Amino acid sequence: MRWLVTGVGAIGGILGARLAEAGEEVSFLVRRPEVRAPLRDRGLTLISHETGVRRRYPVKVVAPQDAMEPFDLTTLGLPQYMK
């Protein structure tokens, strides 16, 4: 399935990484260019709180204007408050 994860914070990042780990095709929708570039270049790194193990996930990152391709499912992660 093709997933679009909107909101690459703690919840969106973990969800997207786990979906990718399970073999799903995941794209992250990232609005801000200063966040998009490092994710595109270095991927997403998760660090286990319990073991300290770091795992890097290569991710596909898209800007809002480029998210026109069809996706099967999308998730929306929002902070508790919006600025």
C-alpha positions as CSV (number, residue, x, y, z in Angstrom):
1,M,0.0,0.0,0.0
2,R,1.1,3.6,-0.6
3,W,0.9,5.7,2.6
4,L,1.2,9.4,3.0
5,V,2.2,10.5,6.5
6,T,1.4,14.1,7.2
7,G,3.1,15.4,10.3
8,V,6.6,13.9,10.8
9,G,6.8,14.5,14.6
10,A,7.1,11.9,17.2
11,I,3.9,10.0,16.3
12,G,4.1,10.4,12.5
13,G,7.8,9.6,12.5
14,I,7.4,6.3,14.4
15,L,4.3,5.3,12.5
16,G,5.9,6.0,9.1
17,A,9.1,4.2,10.1
18,R,7.3,1.1,11.3
19,L,5.2,1.0,8.2
20,A,8.3,1.2,6.0
21,E,9.9,-1.5,8.2
22,A,6.9,-3.7,7.4
23,G,7.4,-3.2,3.7
24,E,4.9,-0.5,3.0
25,E,5.6,2.3,0.6
26,V,5.7,5.5,2.8
27,S,6.0,9.2,1.8
28,F,6.2,12.0,4.3
29,L,4.5,15.2,3.6
30,V,6.7,18.0,4.9
31,R,5.7,21.6,4.5
32,R,8.9,23.4,5.6
33,P,12.0,23.2,3.3
34,E,14.4,23.3,6.2
35,V,12.9,20.1,7.5
36,R,12.5,18.4,4.1
37,A,16.1,18.7,3.1
38,P,17.7,16.9,6.1
39,L,15.0,14.1,6.0
40,R,15.6,13.6,2.3
41,D,19.4,13.6,2.7
42,R,19.9,11.7,5.9
43,G,16.6,9.8,6.4
44,L,14.7,9.4,9.6
45,T,16.6,8.1,12.7
46,L,14.7,6.4,15.6
47,I,16.5,5.8,18.9
48,S,15.1,3.2,21.2
49,H,14.5,4.6,24.7
50,E,14.9,1.1,26.2
51,T,18.0,-0.1,24.4
52,G,19.6,3.0,22.9
53,V,19.7,1.3,19.5
54,R,19.6,3.7,16.6
55,R,18.0,2.8,13.3
56,R,18.0,4.9,10.2
57,Y,15.2,4.7,7.7
58,P,15.6,6.2,4.2
59,V,12.4,8.1,3.5
60,K,10.6,9.6,0.6
61,V,9.8,13.3,1.4
62,V,7.3,15.4,-0.6
63,A,6.3,19.0,-0.5
64,P,2.6,19.8,-0.4
65,Q,2.6,21.0,-4.0
66,D,4.1,17.6,-5.0
67,A,1.7,15.3,-3.2
68,M,-0.7,14.9,-6.1
69,E,0.2,11.3,-6.8
70,P,-2.4,8.8,-5.7
71,F,-2.0,7.3,-2.2
72,D,-4.0,4.4,-0.7
73,L,-4.1,5.8,2.8
74,T,-3.0,8.9,4.6
75,T,-2.4,9.7,8.2
76,L,-2.5,13.1,9.9
77,G,-0.5,13.8,13.0
78,L,-1.0,17.1,14.7
79,P,0.5,18.7,17.8
80,Q,-1.7,19.2,20.8
81,Y,-1.8,22.9,19.9
82,M,-1.4,24.7,16.6
83,K,0.6,27.9,16.3
